Amino acid sequence: MGLLDGLTSTLGGGGEGGMPQAVMGLLDRFGGLDGLLQRFQSAGLGDKVQSWVGAGTENAALSSEEVTRALGDDGLARVAEATGTDRAGAASGLADALPGLIDRLTPDGRLPDLGALQGLLGGLLK
């Protein structure tokens, strides 16, 4: 399975208004993957973030409450709007998708640049 196929599977498929678009919106809002991960680190989730980025480690699970704490009401509201669900559904979807997504985007423990990341996620919207 290629990286794009893996991302599609992790994000629950493509299509406008779906999770890929919501994740791209978060990346834009928080300044890329590094900025998004910083939000989770600032919310006290640094160990979990490291498990997703680090090579050879099992991805720590993320709860809906942790997503809400890290993104805040405004960030979560934007995801809910983009995915056509309520805030609880958006938080649950991100809690399920983010650990695997970040793991797939950082296979060597390095963060991709924003342009490459937007290209990968943009391909899911087609």
N, CA, C and O atoms as CSV, one atom per row, in Angstrom:
chain,resi,resn,atom,element,x,y,z
A,1,MET,N,N,0.855,-1.173,0.000
A,1,MET,CA,C,0.000,0.000,0.000
A,1,MET,C,C,0.897,1.231,0.000
A,1,MET,O,O,1.818,1.323,0.811
A,2,GLY,N,N,0.640,2.176,-0.896
A,2,GLY,CA,C,1.414,3.396,-0.983
A,2,GLY,C,C,1.009,4.384,0.093
A,2,GLY,O,O,0.007,4.194,0.784
A,3,LEU,N,N,1.804,5.452,0.231
A,3,LEU,CA,C,1.531,6.457,1.253
A,3,LEU,C,C,0.167,7.098,1.048
A,3,LEU,O,O,-0.584,7.257,2.010
A,4,LEU,N,N,-0.174,7.470,-0.185
A,4,LEU,CA,C,-1.458,8.113,-0.441
A,4,LEU,C,C,-2.611,7.173,-0.124
A,4,LEU,O,O,-3.623,7.601,0.432
A,5,ASP,N,N,-2.472,5.888,-0.473
A,5,ASP,CA,C,-3.517,4.908,-0.135
A,5,ASP,C,C,-3.653,4.783,1.380
A,5,ASP,O,O,-4.761,4.710,1.910
A,6,GLY,N,N,-2.519,4.761,2.063
A,6,GLY,CA,C,-2.540,4.661,3.521
A,6,GLY,C,C,-3.193,5.865,4.171
A,6,GLY,O,O,-3.937,5.724,5.141
A,7,LEU,N,N,-2.917,7.046,3.642
A,7,LEU,CA,C,-3.539,8.250,4.183
A,7,LEU,C,C,-5.038,8.240,3.945
A,7,LEU,O,O,-5.811,8.620,4.824
A,8,THR,N,N,-5.451,7.808,2.764
A,8,THR,CA,C,-6.880,7.724,2.467
A,8,THR,C,C,-7.566,6.796,3.451
A,8,THR,O,O,-8.640,7.108,3.965
A,9,SER,N,N,-6.946,5.653,3.713
A,9,SER,CA,C,-7.502,4.697,4.669
A,9,SER,C,C,-7.549,5.289,6.073
A,9,SER,O,O,-8.550,5.154,6.777
A,10,THR,N,N,-6.471,5.940,6.474
A,10,THR,CA,C,-6.395,6.519,7.812
A,10,THR,C,C,-7.430,7.610,8.012
A,10,THR,O,O,-8.024,7.708,9.086
A,11,LEU,N,N,-7.658,8.434,6.994
A,11,LEU,CA,C,-8.584,9.553,7.113
A,11,LEU,C,C,-10.014,9.197,6.739
A,11,LEU,O,O,-10.885,10.068,6.742
A,12,GLY,N,N,-10.267,7.965,6.425
A,12,GLY,CA,C,-11.630,7.566,6.127
A,12,GLY,C,C,-12.081,7.940,4.735
A,12,GLY,O,O,-13.267,8.192,4.519
A,13,GLY,N,N,-11.163,7.982,3.783
A,13,GLY,CA,C,-11.524,8.274,2.403
A,13,GLY,C,C,-11.437,9.746,2.093
A,13,GLY,O,O,-11.245,10.585,2.973
A,14,GLY,N,N,-11.582,10.036,0.822
A,14,GLY,CA,C,-11.480,11.414,0.369
A,14,GLY,C,C,-12.842,12.039,0.216
A,14,GLY,O,O,-13.790,11.690,0.919
A,15,GLY,N,N,-12.923,12.961,-0.703
A,15,GLY,CA,C,-14.188,13.616,-0.949
A,15,GLY,C,C,-14.252,14.966,-0.278
A,15,GLY,O,O,-13.735,15.144,0.825
A,16,GLU,N,N,-14.875,15.903,-0.929
A,16,GLU,CA,C,-14.982,17.228,-0.358
A,16,GLU,C,C,-15.810,17.180,0.914
A,16,GLU,O,O,-16.752,16.398,1.038
A,17,GLY,N,N,-15.434,18.041,1.862
A,17,GLY,CA,C,-16.156,18.111,3.112
A,17,GLY,C,C,-15.766,17.027,4.090
A,17,GLY,O,O,-16.385,16.910,5.148
A,18,GLY,N,N,-14.757,16.226,3.773
A,18,GLY,CA,C,-14.369,15.138,4.640
A,18,GLY,C,C,-13.202,15.465,5.532
A,18,GLY,O,O,-12.763,16.612,5.623
A,19,MET,N,N,-12.708,14.442,6.188
A,19,MET,CA,C,-11.618,14.607,7.131
A,19,MET,C,C,-10.338,15.136,6.483
A,19,MET,O,O,-9.656,15.945,7.112
A,20,PRO,N,N,-9.968,14.729,5.256
A,20,PRO,CA,C,-8.746,15.311,4.670
A,20,PRO,C,C,-8.802,16.828,4.580
A,20,PRO,O,O,-7.817,17.503,4.878
A,21,GLN,N,N,-9.934,17.365,4.176
A,21,GLN,CA,C,-10.081,18.819,4.088
A,21,GLN,C,C,-9.993,19.444,5.474
A,21,GLN,O,O,-9.393,20.507,5.637
A,22,ALA,N,N,-10.576,18.805,6.458
A,22,ALA,CA,C,-10.525,19.323,7.824
A,22,ALA,C,C,-9.091,19.342,8.347
A,22,ALA,O,O,-8.674,20.306,8.989
A,23,VAL,N,N,-8.340,18.282,8.072
A,23,VAL,CA,C,-6.949,18.226,8.521
A,23,VAL,C,C,-6.137,19.306,7.815
A,23,VAL,O,O,-5.299,19.952,8.443
A,24,MET,N,N,-6.367,19.511,6.527
A,24,MET,CA,C,-5.661,20.585,5.818
A,24,MET,C,C,-5.990,21.938,6.433
A,24,MET,O,O,-5.112,22.793,6.553
A,25,GLY,N,N,-7.224,22.137,6.817
A,25,GLY,CA,C,-7.614,23.389,7.469
A,25,GLY,C,C,-6.887,23.582,8.786
A,25,GLY,O,O,-6.464,24.694,9.103
A,26,LEU,N,N,-6.736,22.521,9.553
A,26,LEU,CA,C,-5.993,22.607,10.806
A,26,LEU,C,C,-4.525,22.943,10.554
A,26,LEU,O,O,-3.931,23.751,11.268
A,27,LEU,N,N,-3.949,22.315,9.534
A,27,LEU,CA,C,-2.552,22.583,9.210
A,27,LEU,C,C,-2.368,24.038,8.811
A,27,LEU,O,O,-1.404,24.681,9.227
A,28,ASP,N,N,-3.278,24.556,8.013
A,28,ASP,CA,C,-3.203,25.967,7.619
A,28,ASP,C,C,-3.346,26.873,8.837
A,28,ASP,O,O,-2.605,27.844,8.986
A,29,ARG,N,N,-4.280,26.558,9.686
A,29,ARG,CA,C,-4.576,27.406,10.843
A,29,ARG,C,C,-3.429,27.428,11.844
A,29,ARG,O,O,-3.133,28.473,12.424
A,30,PHE,N,N,-2.788,26.297,12.048
A,30,PHE,CA,C,-1.760,26.200,13.085
A,30,PHE,C,C,-0.337,26.243,12.545
A,30,PHE,O,O,0.608,26.029,13.304
A,31,GLY,N,N,-0.159,26.513,11.255
A,31,GLY,CA,C,1.184,26.676,10.709
A,31,GLY,C,C,1.889,25.385,10.343
A,31,GLY,O,O,3.097,25.255,10.543
A,32,GLY,N,N,1.148,24.437,9.810
A,32,GLY,CA,C,1.740,23.187,9.370
A,32,GLY,C,C,1.684,22.108,10.432
A,32,GLY,O,O,1.122,22.294,11.511
A,33,LEU,N,N,2.282,20.973,10.096
A,33,LEU,CA,C,2.258,19.834,11.011
A,33,LEU,C,C,2.984,20.165,12.306
A,33,LEU,O,O,2.541,19.772,13.385
A,34,ASP,N,N,4.090,20.881,12.208
A,34,ASP,CA,C,4.837,21.264,13.400
A,34,ASP,C,C,3.968,22.092,14.340
A,34,ASP,O,O,3.962,21.858,15.549
A,35,GLY,N,N,3.241,23.049,13.795
A,35,GLY,CA,C,2.363,23.881,14.612
A,35,GLY,C,C,1.223,23.095,15.234
A,35,GLY,O,O,0.862,23.314,16.390
A,36,LEU,N,N,0.658,22.180,14.461
A,36,LEU,CA,C,-0.418,21.336,14.987
A,36,LEU,C,C,0.096,20.466,16.126
A,36,LEU,O,O,-0.556,20.343,17.164
A,37,LEU,N,N,1.255,19.868,15.932
A,37,LEU,CA,C,1.820,19.029,16.980
A,37,LEU,C,C,2.175,19.847,18.220
A,37,LEU,O,O,2.068,19.359,19.345
A,38,GLN,N,N,2.592,21.082,18.007
A,38,GLN,CA,C,2.892,21.974,19.139
A,38,GLN,C,C,1.651,22.208,19.989
A,38,GLN,O,O,1.741,22.309,21.212
A,39,ARG,N,N,0.494,22.293,19.342
A,39,ARG,CA,C,-0.765,22.456,20.087
A,39,ARG,C,C,-0.986,21.270,21.031
A,39,ARG,O,O,-1.394,21.446,22.179
A,40,PHE,N,N,-0.714,20.074,20.536
A,40,PHE,CA,C,-0.882,18.891,21.372
A,40,PHE,C,C,0.171,18.841,22.471
A,40,PHE,O,O,-0.129,18.439,23.595
A,41,GLN,N,N,1.386,19.238,22.165
A,41,GLN,CA,C,2.437,19.279,23.177
A,41,GLN,C,C,2.102,20.289,24.263
A,41,GLN,O,O,2.296,20.017,25.447
A,42,SER,N,N,1.601,21.450,23.868
A,42,SER,CA,C,1.233,22.492,24.831
A,42,SER,C,C,0.068,22.066,25.715
A,42,SER,O,O,-0.109,22.587,26.816
A,43,ALA,N,N,-0.719,21.124,25.230
A,43,ALA,CA,C,-1.849,20.603,26.005
A,43,ALA,C,C,-1.416,19.451,26.909
A,43,ALA,O,O,-2.262,18.757,27.474
A,44,GLY,N,N,-0.104,19.242,27.048
A,44,GLY,CA,C,0.399,18.195,27.938
A,44,GLY,C,C,0.460,16.818,27.315
A,44,GLY,O,O,0.509,15.817,28.029
A,45,LEU,N,N,0.459,16.751,25.982
A,45,LEU,CA,C,0.413,15.472,25.286
A,45,LEU,C,C,1.714,15.169,24.545
A,45,LEU,O,O,1.711,14.441,23.553
A,46,GLY,N,N,2.819,15.726,25.025
A,46,GLY,CA,C,4.107,15.555,24.363
A,46,GLY,C,C,4.535,14.104,24.210
A,46,GLY,O,O,5.089,13.732,23.176
A,47,ASP,N,N,4.287,13.282,25.220
A,47,ASP,CA,C,4.656,11.860,25.133
A,47,ASP,C,C,3.876,11.163,24.022
A,47,ASP,O,O,4.422,10.322,23.307
A,48,LYS,N,N,2.612,11.509,23.881
A,48,LYS,CA,C,1.802,10.907,22.819
A,48,LYS,C,C,2.298,11.368,21.450
A,48,LYS,O,O,2.438,10.561,20.531
A,49,VAL,N,N,2.560,12.655,21.319
A,49,VAL,CA,C,3.068,13.188,20.053
A,49,VAL,C,C,4.354,12.474,19.671
A,49,VAL,O,O,4.531,12.086,18.516
A,50,GLN,N,N,5.246,12.300,20.626
A,50,GLN,CA,C,6.518,11.637,20.340
A,50,GLN,C,C,6.304,10.201,19.886
A,50,GLN,O,O,7.057,9.703,19.049
A,51,SER,N,N,5.297,9.530,20.419
A,51,SER,CA,C,5.033,8.151,20.002
A,51,SER,C,C,4.555,8.096,18.557
A,51,SER,O,O,4.826,7.118,17.860
A,52,TRP,N,N,3.847,9.131,18.090
A,52,TRP,CA,C,3.359,9.150,16.708
A,52,TRP,C,C,4.474,9.466,15.736
A,52,TRP,O,O,4.526,8.904,14.642
A,53,VAL,N,N,5.374,10.366,16.127
A,53,VAL,CA,C,6.451,10.811,15.248
A,53,VAL,C,C,7.632,9.850,15.289
A,53,VAL,O,O,8.255,9.585,14.261
A,54,GLY,N,N,7.936,9.336,16.452
A,54,GLY,CA,C,9.107,8.484,16.628
A,54,GLY,C,C,9.019,7.186,15.845
A,54,GLY,O,O,7.960,6.564,15.752
A,55,ALA,N,N,10.139,6.796,15.291
A,55,ALA,CA,C,10.215,5.537,14.533
A,55,ALA,C,C,10.320,4.366,15.503
A,55,ALA,O,O,11.034,4.438,16.503
A,56,GLY,N,N,9.612,3.302,15.202
A,56,GLY,CA,C,9.716,2.075,15.984
A,56,GLY,C,C,8.956,2.076,17.289
A,56,GLY,O,O,9.175,1.199,18.125
A,57,THR,N,N,8.065,3.038,17.490
A,57,THR,CA,C,7.274,3.054,18.713
A,57,THR,C,C,5.806,2.859,18.368
A,57,THR,O,O,5.350,3.236,17.289
A,58,GLU,N,N,5.087,2.272,19.287
A,58,GLU,CA,C,3.649,2.091,19.092
A,58,GLU,C,C,2.952,3.433,19.299
A,58,GLU,O,O,3.282,4.175,20.224
A,59,ASN,N,N,1.993,3.738,18.438
A,59,ASN,CA,C,1.274,5.001,18.538
A,59,ASN,C,C,0.366,5.009,19.752
A,59,ASN,O,O,-0.488,4.137,19.912
A,60,ALA,N,N,0.561,6.008,20.608
A,60,ALA,CA,C,-0.311,6.162,21.773
A,60,ALA,C,C,-1.685,6.619,21.308
A,60,ALA,O,O,-1.807,7.444,20.403
A,61,ALA,N,N,-2.708,6.075,21.935
A,61,ALA,CA,C,-4.088,6.441,21.605
A,61,ALA,C,C,-4.372,7.867,22.059
A,61,ALA,O,O,-3.740,8.388,22.979
A,62,LEU,N,N,-5.326,8.472,21.398
A,62,LEU,CA,C,-5.738,9.839,21.686
A,62,LEU,C,C,-7.233,9.817,21.991
A,62,LEU,O,O,-7.997,9.138,21.304
A,63,SER,N,N,-7.649,10.552,23.011
A,63,SER,CA,C,-9.073,10.597,23.344
A,63,SER,C,C,-9.718,11.853,22.756
A,63,SER,O,O,-9.034,12.815,22.406
A,64,SER,N,N,-11.017,11.823,22.659
A,64,SER,CA,C,-11.770,12.984,22.183
A,64,SER,C,C,-11.537,14.191,23.083
A,64,SER,O,O,-11.437,15.321,22.605
A,65,GLU,N,N,-11.454,13.949,24.376
A,65,GLU,CA,C,-11.228,15.031,25.330
A,65,GLU,C,C,-9.862,15.671,25.118
A,65,GLU,O,O,-9.726,16.887,25.252
A,66,GLU,N,N,-8.862,14.882,24.795
A,66,GLU,CA,C,-7.527,15.416,24.537
A,66,GLU,C,C,-7.507,16.245,23.256
A,66,GLU,O,O,-6.843,17.279,23.194
A,67,VAL,N,N,-8.225,15.799,22.246
A,67,VAL,CA,C,-8.330,16.571,21.003
A,67,VAL,C,C,-8.978,17.917,21.293
A,67,VAL,O,O,-8.502,18.953,20.830
A,68,THR,N,N,-10.050,17.901,22.050
A,68,THR,CA,C,-10.758,19.129,22.394
A,68,THR,C,C,-9.854,20.075,23.170
A,68,THR,O,O,-9.837,21.276,22.900
A,69,ARG,N,N,-9.107,19.553,24.122
A,69,ARG,CA,C,-8.187,20.371,24.915
A,69,ARG,C,C,-7.098,20.985,24.039
A,69,ARG,O,O,-6.733,22.145,24.232
A,70,ALA,N,N,-6.581,20.233,23.092
A,70,ALA,CA,C,-5.475,20.704,22.253
A,70,ALA,C,C,-5.934,21.708,21.202
A,70,ALA,O,O,-5.238,22.693,20.953
A,71,LEU,N,N,-7.074,21.485,20.590
A,71,LEU,CA,C,-7.514,22.331,19.473
A,71,LEU,C,C,-8.363,23.511,19.904
A,71,LEU,O,O,-8.442,24.510,19.189
A,72,GLY,N,N,-8.993,23.410,21.054
A,72,GLY,CA,C,-9.882,24.474,21.504
A,72,GLY,C,C,-11.214,24.426,20.779
A,72,GLY,O,O,-11.390,23.693,19.806
A,73,ASP,N,N,-12.140,25.216,21.271
A,73,ASP,CA,C,-13.490,25.220,20.705
A,73,ASP,C,C,-13.511,25.668,19.247
A,73,ASP,O,O,-14.225,25.086,18.430
A,74,ASP,N,N,-12.735,26.695,18.917
A,74,ASP,CA,C,-12.753,27.220,17.560
A,74,ASP,C,C,-12.178,26.210,16.565
A,74,ASP,O,O,-12.756,25.988,15.501
A,75,GLY,N,N,-11.047,25.603,16.908
A,75,GLY,CA,C,-10.441,24.605,16.022
A,75,GLY,C,C,-11.362,23.424,15.798
A,75,GLY,O,O,-11.504,22.936,14.677
A,76,LEU,N,N,-11.982,22.973,16.861
A,76,LEU,CA,C,-12.897,21.835,16.758
A,76,LEU,C,C,-14.155,22.209,15.974
A,76,LEU,O,O,-14.679,21.390,15.219
A,77,ALA,N,N,-14.636,23.422,16.144
A,77,ALA,CA,C,-15.814,23.866,15.394
A,77,ALA,C,C,-15.525,23.873,13.896
A,77,ALA,O,O,-16.390,23.522,13.093
A,78,ARG,N,N,-14.321,24.270,13.521
A,78,ARG,CA,C,-13.952,24.281,12.099
A,78,ARG,C,C,-13.911,22.867,11.521
A,78,ARG,O,O,-14.344,22.640,10.391
A,79,VAL,N,N,-13.396,21.931,12.291
A,79,VAL,CA,C,-13.364,20.539,11.831
A,79,VAL,C,C,-14.786,20.001,11.723
A,79,VAL,O,O,-15.120,19.318,10.754
A,80,ALA,N,N,-15.614,20.302,12.701
A,80,ALA,CA,C,-17.006,19.838,12.666
A,80,ALA,C,C,-17.717,20.364,11.426
A,80,ALA,O,O,-18.450,19.628,10.763
A,81,GLU,N,N,-17.500,21.636,11.115
A,81,GLU,CA,C,-18.128,22.218,9.931
A,81,GLU,C,C,-17.628,21.554,8.651
A,81,GLU,O,O,-18.417,21.252,7.755
A,82,ALA,N,N,-16.318,21.328,8.565
A,82,ALA,CA,C,-15.732,20.730,7.358
A,82,ALA,C,C,-16.166,19.288,7.161
A,82,ALA,O,O,-16.260,18.821,6.025
A,83,THR,N,N,-16.432,18.579,8.243
A,83,THR,CA,C,-16.802,17.166,8.145
A,83,THR,C,C,-18.310,16.946,8.194
A,83,THR,O,O,-18.778,15.822,8.014
A,84,GLY,N,N,-19.076,18.013,8.436
A,84,GLY,CA,C,-20.527,17.879,8.474
A,84,GLY,C,C,-21.024,17.122,9.688
A,84,GLY,O,O,-22.021,16.404,9.615
A,85,THR,N,N,-20.338,17.279,10.796
A,85,THR,CA,C,-20.740,16.597,12.019
A,85,THR,C,C,-20.741,17.595,13.167
A,85,THR,O,O,-20.457,18.776,12.968
A,86,ASP,N,N,-21.058,17.125,14.361
A,86,ASP,CA,C,-20.993,18.002,15.521
A,86,ASP,C,C,-19.584,17.945,16.124
A,86,ASP,O,O,-18.732,17.191,15.653
A,87,ARG,N,N,-19.350,18.734,17.150
A,87,ARG,CA,C,-18.013,18.805,17.749
A,87,ARG,C,C,-17.581,17.474,18.342
A,87,ARG,O,O,-16.411,17.102,18.250
A,88,ALA,N,N,-18.506,16.764,18.943
A,88,ALA,CA,C,-18.158,15.465,19.517
A,88,ALA,C,C,-17.727,14.487,18.433
A,88,ALA,O,O,-16.764,13.740,18.609
A,89,GLY,N,N,-18.440,14.494,17.316
A,89,GLY,CA,C,-18.079,13.625,16.196
A,89,GLY,C,C,-16.744,14.007,15.589
A,89,GLY,O,O,-15.952,13.141,15.215
A,90,ALA,N,N,-16.493,15.318,15.491
A,90,ALA,CA,C,-15.215,15.786,14.956
A,90,ALA,C,C,-14.071,15.379,15.875
A,90,ALA,O,O,-13.034,14.916,15.401
A,91,ALA,N,N,-14.244,15.543,17.174
A,91,ALA,CA,C,-13.202,15.178,18.135
A,91,ALA,C,C,-12.929,13.680,18.084
A,91,ALA,O,O,-11.776,13.252,18.136
A,92,SER,N,N,-13.982,12.893,17.984
A,92,SER,CA,C,-13.826,11.438,17.903
A,92,SER,C,C,-13.097,11.031,16.621
A,92,SER,O,O,-12.204,10.185,16.650
A,93,GLY,N,N,-13.485,11.639,15.498
A,93,GLY,CA,C,-12.839,11.332,14.223
A,93,GLY,C,C,-11.363,11.679,14.234
A,93,GLY,O,O,-10.535,10.905,13.755
A,94,LEU,N,N,-11.031,12.841,14.779
A,94,LEU,CA,C,-9.621,13.231,14.865
A,94,LEU,C,C,-8.856,12.342,15.832
A,94,LEU,O,O,-7.706,11.989,15.572
A,95,ALA,N,N,-9.482,11.977,16.942
A,95,ALA,CA,C,-8.818,11.097,17.904
A,95,ALA,C,C,-8.470,9.762,17.256
A,95,ALA,O,O,-7.422,9.183,17.542
A,96,ASP,N,N,-9.338,9.281,16.395
A,96,ASP,CA,C,-9.089,8.022,15.688
A,96,ASP,C,C,-8.025,8.186,14.601
A,96,ASP,O,O,-7.173,7.316,14.424
A,97,ALA,N,N,-8.079,9.312,13.872
A,97,ALA,CA,C,-7.239,9.471,12.681
A,97,ALA,C,C,-5.840,10.023,12.938
A,97,ALA,O,O,-4.883,9.582,12.302
A,98,LEU,N,N,-5.703,10.968,13.847
A,98,LEU,CA,C,-4.429,11.677,13.977
A,98,LEU,C,C,-3.221,10.815,14.335
A,98,LEU,O,O,-2.172,10.978,13.712
A,99,PRO,N,N,-3.314,9.913,15.300
A,99,PRO,CA,C,-2.105,9.127,15.605
A,99,PRO,C,C,-1.566,8.359,14.400
A,99,PRO,O,O,-0.360,8.378,14.153
A,100,GLY,N,N,-2.423,7.695,13.657
A,100,GLY,CA,C,-1.991,6.947,12.477
A,100,GLY,C,C,-1.543,7.846,11.349
A,100,GLY,O,O,-0.573,7.545,10.654
A,101,LEU,N,N,-2.255,8.961,11.161
A,101,LEU,CA,C,-1.900,9.902,10.111
A,101,LEU,C,C,-0.506,10.481,10.358
A,101,LEU,O,O,0.335,10.493,9.459
A,102,ILE,N,N,-0.272,10.948,11.552
A,102,ILE,CA,C,1.023,11.545,11.870
A,102,ILE,C,C,2.131,10.513,11.774
A,102,ILE,O,O,3.232,10.825,11.321
A,103,ASP,N,N,1.855,9.297,12.190
A,103,ASP,CA,C,2.829,8.218,12.063
A,103,ASP,C,C,3.189,7.984,10.593
A,103,ASP,O,O,4.362,7.820,10.258
A,104,ARG,N,N,2.189,7.970,9.728
A,104,ARG,CA,C,2.433,7.736,8.289
A,104,ARG,C,C,3.160,8.909,7.641
A,104,ARG,O,O,3.935,8.716,6.705
A,105,LEU,N,N,2.919,10.107,8.127
A,105,LEU,CA,C,3.557,11.288,7.556
A,105,LEU,C,C,4.995,11.485,8.039
A,105,LEU,O,O,5.740,12.287,7.476
A,106,THR,N,N,5.374,10.759,9.069
A,106,THR,CA,C,6.716,10.910,9.638
A,106,THR,C,C,7.403,9.543,9.762
A,106,THR,O,O,7.805,9.160,10.860
A,107,PRO,N,N,7.544,8.807,8.661
A,107,PRO,CA,C,8.059,7.435,8.760
A,107,PRO,C,C,9.493,7.353,9.278
A,107,PRO,O,O,9.876,6.330,9.846
A,108,ASP,N,N,10.279,8.384,9.100
A,108,ASP,CA,C,11.652,8.380,9.583
A,108,ASP,C,C,11.829,9.271,10.800
A,108,ASP,O,O,12.954,9.632,11.147
A,109,GLY,N,N,10.731,9.628,11.449
A,109,GLY,CA,C,10.807,10.483,12.617
A,109,GLY,C,C,11.053,11.947,12.278
A,109,GLY,O,O,11.440,12.733,13.143
A,110,ARG,N,N,10.829,12.311,11.022
A,110,ARG,CA,C,11.022,13.699,10.580
A,110,ARG,C,C,9.708,14.250,10.055
A,110,ARG,O,O,8.920,13.535,9.437
A,111,LEU,N,N,9.483,15.541,10.312
A,111,LEU,CA,C,8.279,16.194,9.827
A,111,LEU,C,C,8.457,16.617,8.376
A,111,LEU,O,O,9.494,17.182,8.028
A,112,PRO,N,N,7.463,16.356,7.518
A,112,PRO,CA,C,7.546,16.825,6.130
A,112,PRO,C,C,7.325,18.329,6.075
A,112,PRO,O,O,6.723,18.901,6.983
A,113,ASP,N,N,7.813,18.979,5.010
A,113,ASP,CA,C,7.546,20.409,4.883
A,113,ASP,C,C,6.086,20.605,4.490
A,113,ASP,O,O,5.435,19.687,3.992
A,114,LEU,N,N,5.583,21.814,4.723
A,114,LEU,CA,C,4.162,22.096,4.518
A,114,LEU,C,C,3.722,21.866,3.083
A,114,LEU,O,O,2.627,21.356,2.850
A,115,GLY,N,N,4.561,22.234,2.108
A,115,GLY,CA,C,4.196,22.051,0.706
A,115,GLY,C,C,3.995,20.595,0.356
A,115,GLY,O,O,3.017,20.249,-0.307
A,116,ALA,N,N,4.904,19.729,0.789
A,116,ALA,CA,C,4.783,18.298,0.514
A,116,ALA,C,C,3.554,17.726,1.207
A,116,ALA,O,O,2.844,16.896,0.641
A,117,LEU,N,N,3.310,18.168,2.419
A,117,LEU,CA,C,2.165,17.672,3.168
A,117,LEU,C,C,0.853,18.091,2.526
A,117,LEU,O,O,-0.073,17.289,2.412
A,118,GLN,N,N,0.775,19.349,2.106
A,118,GLN,CA,C,-0.451,19.801,1.441
A,118,GLN,C,C,-0.668,19.056,0.131
A,118,GLN,O,O,-1.808,18.779,-0.240
A,119,GLY,N,N,0.404,18.732,-0.568
A,119,GLY,CA,C,0.295,17.959,-1.795
A,119,GLY,C,C,-0.283,16.578,-1.541
A,119,GLY,O,O,-1.152,16.119,-2.282
A,120,LEU,N,N,0.199,15.911,-0.491
A,120,LEU,CA,C,-0.299,14.582,-0.158
A,120,LEU,C,C,-1.773,14.633,0.240
A,120,LEU,O,O,-2.587,13.859,-0.262
A,121,LEU,N,N,-2.108,15.551,1.146
A,121,LEU,CA,C,-3.493,15.643,1.602
A,121,LEU,C,C,-4.396,16.184,0.495
A,121,LEU,O,O,-5.555,15.781,0.395
A,122,GLY,N,N,-3.884,17.089,-0.335
A,122,GLY,CA,C,-4.669,17.611,-1.442
A,122,GLY,C,C,-5.064,16.519,-2.413
A,122,GLY,O,O,-6.146,16.572,-2.997
A,123,GLY,N,N,-4.200,15.523,-2.597
A,123,GLY,CA,C,-4.513,14.400,-3.465
A,123,GLY,C,C,-5.693,13.586,-2.978
A,123,GLY,O,O,-6.353,12.908,-3.766
A,124,LEU,N,N,-5.963,13.648,-1.682
A,124,LEU,CA,C,-7.099,12.913,-1.125
A,124,LEU,C,C,-8.438,13.585,-1.437
A,124,LEU,O,O,-9.491,12.951,-1.372
A,125,LEU,N,N,-8.383,14.871,-1.775
A,125,LEU,CA,C,-9.621,15.612,-2.021
A,125,LEU,C,C,-10.165,15.410,-3.417
A,125,LEU,O,O,-11.283,15.831,-3.715
A,126,LYS,N,N,-9.391,14.774,-4.277
A,126,LYS,CA,C,-9.810,14.588,-5.682
A,126,LYS,C,C,-10.725,13.402,-5.832
A,126,LYS,O,O,-11.169,13.102,-6.940
